[in-house]
Amino acid sequence: MGRLQGKVAVITGGSTGIGLAAAKLFVREGAYVFITGRRQKELDEALKALGSNDTGVQGDVTKLADLDRLIRP
């Protein structure tokens, strides 16, 4: 059982770089992770890399409509 078992994380910019690395760590520690990214292709690849316990939401955090979609799917 990981330190984050039963926790939920939202990681913006989670489809590449540091955001993806953080998402991988959180999933490995047991958290359910929501990641966001602007580009659907990179988001899909990130979800494959994470494996399970995750959901991807395509969007730009600078756009209010995209943030609304993140919190109200």
N, C-alpha and C positions, 0 to 999 in steps of 0.2 A: 504494500500500500504506500502510495506516494504522499509527500507532504501537502499536496494540493488536492487530494481526493475529496470529491464533493464540491469543489469550488468551480466558479465560472469566470473566465477571463475574456475581455474584449481587447484585441490588439489591432490598432490601426496601422496600416502599412505592413501588414503581416504576411504579404505574399513574397517578399524578398528581403535580403539583408538581415539587419539586426532584428527586425520585426519577426521574420520567419524563424530565426534562431531562438528568439524568446518563445514563440508559439511551440516549437519542438520541445523545448525544455518544460514548458507548462504541461503539455500533453504527457510527456514522459513522467512527470510528477503526479499525474492523475486528474488534472483539471480538464473541464470541457471548455474548448477554446473557440471563440468567434473571431475570425480574421477578416479584415477589410483590405481592399486593394482597388486601384483604379482600373487596372488592365485585367480583363477576364482570363486571358491565356495564362498569365503568371499566377493568378489566383487559383485556377484549376490545377496547375502544376504544384503549387504549394499544398493544396489539399491532398494530392496524391502522396506527396512527401510526408505529410503528417500521418496519414494512414487512417486514423479513426479518432473519435472523440472531438470532432471539429465541425464547424460550419463556416462557409465562406459567403461574404456579402460584398458584391461588387459595388463600389461607390467611391466618391471623393469626399473626404471629411470637411472640405471647405464649402460644400453645398448642403444647405439645410434639408432639402428634400431627400438627399442620400442618407443623412443622419437619421431622419425620421424612419426611413426604410430599415435601417439597422436596428432600431429599437422597437419597431412595430412591423415585423415581417408579414 
